[in-house]
């Protein structure tokens, strides 16, 4: 255990890994006596100042060993077996062929699997046989990070804590003060650890700056790597000849910080990464390769969450190369809502004791070997709207959270339900955005779980509501209606049509956003209204007014929309000074002679209506035959109102008889 405020004090002036600092602090400052702690801090600072080798001082360090005959310093040591001899690579010292006694390799197996930071006692000895190429010999190696780990001891330790106590201990081990945070926020912090303990897990977190999104990957584990710019296929997946492994085969976690900067990344990286995120495998040349690395993507949002929800989707900050690939996004297991995480201030950091971070990192790494994906089945089953990929994502998230909070595998039904709901929410957030991006193969997002004993079903939403409220339940002013249209590929556009009148001579004036097929449909509808103004009882009103039309794209996906019926209803509403019915969505188009054109499909626009607060839909009678294709859940929420001609459409929309 180590006091976390001491780590921050030393970290400010020392560019060494956190786990190295914590090991030294745990060794020299393990006391409650303030004077002893201050003396220990001095020892730690002196040790780092006198013995830590900076990467740019490798030649100086080698010279010191040669001139003095020996020298003691702090560095990272890796070992590899060449033929029948072990050779040490001492990283900042800058030498790859250093003699090391075999006993250290037997005692510290981590030397062979990534290396350890250690205090190295090295001597210089010229060897005639090797002509001086390998004159450096390690006499003594003292690890200053954890060199071995007992998972069973860790599990026994967990059993002595309540769930709340253990949650707070993990938070403090990460460096945060749990007493100033709500439980939900603490669980979101734990979600950042899931890639460290769950193999082939794909996490994305987008949120404001200053919330510490990449901290877990960058600082909490020696087995994680953070990329801060574009990368190459060879760097991630290895060279085609197979001689050099890529990062996804070496590291437990590969993080992508500032994902917006990945815009220039080759498309091949995304296509290969997409395959890896699905199966953990990828193709390099003629060889099929595999890796167990988890993927974590972090990015900054540029707008408040309510604006993002109202005007677009929550993957908008991602670069085009990722954002436009819905198949890649569908492989993400959990979307962590970074806007719910507080910006880091001094009170969010703890002054209390926590695990030495290297101990926690080693525990998480050991837990990667274990599988808790089936633990859900003890108490629950997943709802009908979750497809195979959804179930895989939810199970892996629950497995990761159980490893962190209940590594001994003993979890109550109540605690498991809490973790399951969080997992369902994080995966549903991914699916909701895919649905808003326009692909209705993702329209089933009513995620739920059932209690095995009772059959009781609980539905899990997302707090930001996935865009609900775009269609107001309150009455709109005269001249305003909501419209929807479907493109050929099933993408839905949702619009608010606003018609205002001014004194004039019956002219139509369109705002800049009305163009293309939309402009043509509005013009046709206006021509029909002008030709039939007497039949509709508004000849004087039409002849003495100019019509100003603006159409607001509520989803921002720029669908080529034909909204003739909606414009006609809005114009008639403005002329009659009578509002349309609240929460009404208008579908369909019309010809210049008033013949009704049905929409291509009902399934997609009615789903969008339900998701965004619509309560009723004005539908061409020709679309009635498509009703069997509509999800029953949608029909329970959105009442259909059919019309066969424009008189019916206008009167039913305005509630006139």
N, C-alpha and C positions, 0 to 999 in steps of 0.2 A: 504494500500500500504506500501511497505517496500523497503529500499535500499538493493540490493542484495549483494553488496560488504561487508556490515556489517555482513551479515549472515556468509560469509566465514571466517571473522575474529573471530567470536565467536565460530563457529563450530569446529575450529581447537582444541580448548581446552575443549570442552564440548560434552560429549557422550549422547546427548538428541536428540530427533527427530527434524528434520528441522522445521516442522510446529510449534513446541513449541517455538523454538528460534525466528522464524519470528513473532509469536504473541507477544512475549515480546519486540522484537525490534520495532514492529509497535506501541506498547503502550508507550515505553519510548524514542524512537529515531525518532518520527514523527516530524521532524523539518528540516529546511534547514540551520539552524545556526550550524556551526561546533562545537562550544563550548557546545551547548546544546546536540548535538549528542554524544560527548565524555562523558558528564555527564551521559547521558542515557545508554551508553555502560557500564559504571562503575556500574550503578544500576543493569543492566541485569547480569553482571558477578557476582556481590555480591549476587544477588537473587539465581543464580544457585549454587554458592559455599556454601551458608548458608542453602539453603532449598531443594536442589535436593537430593533425596535418591538414592544411588546406590543399585543395586539388592543384593549385598553382605553385605549391612548394615541394613537389615530389623530388626534384633534383636536389634541392637543399637538404631534404631529409635523408636521401641516399648518401649524400656527401657527409652528413653528420655521423651516420653509422660507420662509414669508411674511416673517417678521421679519428673518431673516438674509439673505434673498435666495437662499440655496441651503443644502442639507444633504445629507450622505452617510449612508446607513443600509442595513440588511439587511432584505429583505422578499421575498415571493414575487410574481413578476410574470407576468401572463398577457396575451396580446394577442389581439384580435379585429379583423376587418375590417368596418368599417361604411361602406357605400357604397364610396368609393375611398380611405378613410383608415384607417390602423392606429391603434387606441387601446389603451393599456395599462391594465390593472386591477392596481393595487398593493394587495395583500390587506389587510395590517394597517394600512397607511397610510390605507386607507378611501376611496380615490377610484377611480372606474371610467373616467374620461375623462382620461387623462394622455397627453400628446404623447410619441411615441417615434420616433427616426430609423428609416427603413426598413431601414438596413443591419443593425441588430440582429435584425430579423425574418428577414432572409436568412441571417445567420450562425448564429443559434440557433433552429432550427426547433421546438424543444420549447416555445418561447414560445406557439406556436399550438396545442399539443396537451397542455394541462394546466398549462403554466407552469413556470418555474424559479425557484429561490431565487437571489438575486443581491445584490451590493453596488450600490446605486443612488445615483448622483450626480444630484440633482434641483435645479432652479432654479424660482424663481417669476417669472412674467412676465405682467403684466396685459394681456389682449388686448381692445382696444376692440370688435373685430368680434363677438366672442362674449360681450361684456358681462361678462367676468370669470368665466364658468362653468367654463372649462377653463384655469386659469392655471398649471398645473404641467407642467413639461417635463423629460424625462429627457435629461441631457447625456451621461452615461456609464453603461454597464451592464456589470458584471463578474460573470459567473456564479460562484457558490460551490457549485455542484453540477455534475455532468457535463452538458455542453451538447451533446455529440455522442458517438457510439459506433460502433466498427468491429467488427462481429461476426467478420469473417474474422481479424482480429488476435487476438481472443479464442480462436478455434478453433486458430489456430497456437500460441498460448500453451499450450493444453491438451495438444497433442501432445508437449510437452517434459516432461510429468509422467507418472509411473506412475499407475495408478488409485488406489492407496492414498494417494499423495502429494496427488493432486488432491482426494480425499475429505477429507483433513485440512485442506487449504487452504480448501475451501468451509466446513467446520465452523468454522474460525478466523475466516473472513470474517463468519460469523453471530454470532461472539462467544464460541463455545464451545471448550473445550479437548479435543481428540479423544483425547489419550493416556490420559485417565481413563475412557474409555467403551469398551464392547465394540463390535465392528463392527455388530452388529444394531441397537444403539441409535443409532449414527451414521446408519445408513440410515433409521431411523424419523424422525430429525430432518430428513433430506433430503426425506422425504415431505411435510413441512409446506411445502416450497417448490413442490411440483408445481402447485398452483393458480396460482402466479405465472408459470409457463412453459407451461402447457397450457390452451388455451381450453375453456370450457364443461366444466370438471372439477368434480366434486362430492365433497368430502371431509368426513368427520365424525371428530372426535377427542373421546372421552370419557375422563376420567381424574381422578386426584386433583388437588386444588388445588396451586398452586406449581410446576407443571412447565413453565410458559411456553407453554401451548397456543396462545395468540393472538399471541405475540410476532412471528412471521414476518409476519403480516398487518398488525399495528399499527406495527411499527418498521422492517421491512426493505425496504419499497418505497413510493415516493410514489404508486404507481398502485393501491394497495389501500385499502379503507375498512372499518372495523370498527364494527358496530352493537352496542350494549350494552343494547338493550331492544326492546320491540315496535315494529314499523314498519307503514306503510300501503302499500296497493297503489300509490297515486300516487307515494310516495317511491321505491319499488323499480322500478316499471315506467313511470312518467311519467303525465302528465295525459291525460285522454280526448281533449282537443283537439289533442294532439300537439305543443304549443308548448314544453313543458318535458320534457326527457328524464329518465328514471329512473336510479337508481344502476347498474342492470345494463347500461345502455347507455353509461355514462360511465367506470366503473372496470373495471380488469382483474380484480379480486377483490373480492367483498363477503363479509365475515366476520360471523358471528352469534356473539357472545360470550355466555356464560351462557345457553344455549338454554332452560334451565328457566324463565327470565323471559319467554319468548315465549308463555306460556299464554294471555294475553289478546289475542294477535294475531288479527285477523279471519281467518275460515276462507278467505275469498277470496284472501288472500295465499298460503296454502299451495296452493290449487288452481291458481292462476296460476303459482306457483313450480314446481309439479310439472310443468306443461307446459314451462316454460323449462328445467328440469333435463334433460328428455328430448331436446329438439330445439334449444334456444337461441332459440326463438321463443315469442311470446305474443300475445294479442289485446287491443288497447285500442280500444274502440269498434268502428268498422268497419275499422280498420287492423290488419294483421298486422305486428308489430314483431319485430326480432331484436337480439340482443346477444351478446357474446363473453365476458361475465364468468364467472369461476369462482365456485363457492359453497363456503365453508368454515364448518362448524358446530362450535362448541366447547362443552363442558359438563363439569360436575363430577360424579364418581361419589360416592355417599354410603356405599358399602359396599365391603369388600374384594372383589377379583375372584372369588375362589373362592365367596364367598357369593352373588354375583350369578349365577354360573354354576349353582349348585346350586338356587337358589330362584326364578329368573326368567330374563330375557333381558337382553342387554347394551344395549338401547335404553331400558331402564327410566328413566334420568335425563331422557329427552327429555320435553317437554310433551305432553299428551294430543293436542293438535291435530296434532302430527307423529307421535307414537308409534302412534296408532291408525290412521294412514293407511299401510298396508303398500305401496300402489302408490308413494307418495312415497319411502319407505325403499328400495324396490327400485331407485330411480334414483341412489342413492349409489354412487359408484365404488369407494370405499376407506374402510374403518373402521380408523383408526389406533389401536392399543391404547395409550392414554395411560397406563395403569397400568404399562407397561414403561419409561416415561421417568422418569428420576430427578428428585426434587425439587431445584430449583436451589440449590446451595450454592456457596460462594466458589471451591472447587476446580474447579467445572465451567466457570468463565469463564476465558478465555485471556488471557495477557499477551503473546502473540506477535503477529506481523504477519499481516494478512489483507487481502483486497481492500477498498478503500473501498466501503462498502455500496451506494452509489449506482451504482458501476460494476457490481457483481453484479446489482443490480435492473434495470439497463438491459440487461444480457446476457440475463437471464431474460425480459424483455419482448420483446426481439428474437426470441428463440427461440420465442415464441408463434406466430410467423408460419410456423414450419416444422412438418413432420409426420413423426414417426417411428413411427406406429402399425403400419406394415407390417414393421418391423425384426425382429419375432419370427419371421416366415416364413423368414428366412435359415437358421435352424437347427431351428426347432421348429414343431409344430402343437398346437392345444389339444384337450383331451379331450372325450369325448362328453357329459359332464354339463353343460358350459357352454352356455347358450342364447345367443341373439343379444345380449341386454343384458349378460350376463356377459362375453362376448368383447369387447364395446365397452369395458367398464370396465377389463378387464385390459390391453387394448392401450393405452388412454390412460394408465394408470399406468406401464406400461413406457416409453411414449413420453416421459413427463415425467421419469422417472428417468434415461433415456438422455440427455436434453437437459442435465440437471444434471451428470451424471458423464462423459458422452461427447459433448459438443456437436459434436465433429468427426465424429461418426457412425461411428467405428471402435471396435467393441466385440467382444471375444472371445466364443466360445460359452460358456465358463465364467462370465464376468462377466454375460452376458445371462441365463443360467439362474438366477443368484442374484437378479437383478431380477425375472424372471418369477415365481419362487416367492414373492417378497414380494408381488407384485401379485395372484397367485392367492389368497394367504392373506387379504389385505385385503378382497377381494371375497367370498371364502367366508365371512368373518366376518359380513358383511351377510346372506348367504343363510341361514346357520345360525340367525340370530336370527329371520328371517322364518319359518323352519320351526318353531322353538320357539314362535312366537307363534300357530301353529295352522293356517297355510295350507299344504296339502300340494301345491299347485302348485309349491312351492319345495323339494320333497323331494330333488331330485337335487343333492347337494352334494359328491359325491366328485370334487373338482376335480383335474385332472391335465394333464400335457403330455407329448408324445411327441417323441423325437429323430428328425428326418427321416431321417438316414442309417441308423440302426439299428432304428427302430421301438420302442425301449425306452420304456416308459411310467413316469412318476414321479407319484405321488399327493402332493398337498400338503394338509396339515391346518392346524389352528389350534392354537397352543400351549396355549390354555386348554381345548382339547378339546371345546368346544361343549356341555358338560353331561355328558360321559362319566363314568361312575362312579356315577350316581344309583341304578342297579341294582347292588347289591353282588355281587361274584363269590364272596364268602365265605358259608358257611352262616348263615342267620338263626336267631334263637332261635325255639323253638316258639311258634306263634300269630301269626307275622308272614309276610305274603306281599306281593308287588307285584301291582298291578292296573292295567288301562288300560280306557278307554272312549272312544267316538267320538261327538261331537255331530252334529247334522244338517248343519252346515256343514263337517264334516271336521276340526274341532278335536279334538285328542287330550288327554285328561287322564291323567296318570300319578300313581299313588298308592301309598303304603305302608300296608297295612291291619294294624293291631296289635290283637290280642285277648289280654287278660290275664284270668286267673281269680282269684276270691277265694271264700272260704267263703260259701255262700248257699243259695238255694232255686231256682236255675235261672232267674234274672231277667236280662233284657237291659238294659244301661245304656250309653247312647250319649253320647259327648263332644259338645261344642257344635258342632264342625265338621261333624257328620253330620246332614244335613237334606235336605229335598226328595226328589227321586227316589232319591238315595243311601240315605236313611233308610228309604224304603219297600222298596227292594230288600234291605237288610240284615234288615228285619223279616220279609219273606217267607222268606228263607233260614233265619232262626232258627226260624220256625214249622215249616218242613219238617224241620229237624234235630231239633227237639223231638218232632215226631210220629213220627220214624223212629229215635229214639235206640237202641232195642233192635236194630234191623236193622244199625245201624252199630257195635254193641258198646260203647256208652258210656252206658247208662242211669243207672248210679250216679253216674258222674262229672258228668253233666249236672245231675242232680237236686240235687247238693250244692254246686254252684258258681254264682256270678253271673258274667256276661260283661261285661267293660268294653271298649268298642270305641272306638278312635281311628283316624281316617283322615287321613294327612298328604298334602297336595296338593304333590307334588314340583315341578311346573312352575308352580304358582301361577296357572293360567288359569281356575280355577273352572268346569270343565266339569260339566254335570249328568250324573252318572255312575251307572249301574246296575251294581253290583259284587257281585251276590248270590253268584256262584260263588266269587269271591275270599274273601268273608267266610266262606262255608261251609268252604272249605279251611283258612282261618286258625283258625276255631273248632275244627275237627276236629283240626288240628295241636296246638292248646293242650290239648285233652282227652286226646289220645294222648301228649302230651309228646314229640312227634316233629317235627323241623323239616322244612320243605318243601325241595325240591331247590334248590341255589344258582342264582342268576341266572335264576330262573323268573318269567315274567310270566303272570298268569292273566286270561283273557278270558271274557266271557259273563255271563248272568244266569239266574235260574230262577224259575219260578212257585211258588205256595204248595204245589202238588202235585208239585214236583220236575221239571217239564218244562223242558228247556234252551232258553234264548233266545239265538240267535247275536248277534254284534256286527254293526253296520251294514256295516262294511268291514274287511278285514284289512290293506290296504296301509298305512294311517296308523299303527295301533298297532304293527305289526311294525317299521316304520321307526323309530319312537320307541324301541322295545326295543333295536334294534341301536345307535342313536346313544347310548344311555345305558348300555350294558354288558350288556344282556340276552343270554343264550346259548340259551334255550329258551322256548317259549310253549305254555301249555295252552289248546287251541282247541276250541270246539264243533264236532262233526263236520259240522253244517249249513253251516259256513263253508268247507268244503273246496272247494266249487265256485268260490270266489273266489281260489283259489291262483294261477291263471294271471295275475291282475292284479298280483301282488306282484313287486317288483323282484328279479331274480336275485341281485343283490349282497346283498340282505337275507337271502334263503334260504340263502346260503352261511354266514352268521353266526349265524342264529337257527334252531334245530331245532324243528319243529312236533311237538307231542304232542296227538293228538286224543282226545276223549272223547265218549261218547254218553249217559252218565247220570252222576248225582252220585257213585255208588260208584266208577266209573272215574276221575272227576275227582279225588276225594280220594285214592285209592290211588296214582294215577300222580303226583300232585303231591308226595306224601310218599315216593315210591319204595318203596311197599309191594307185596306180591304177594298 
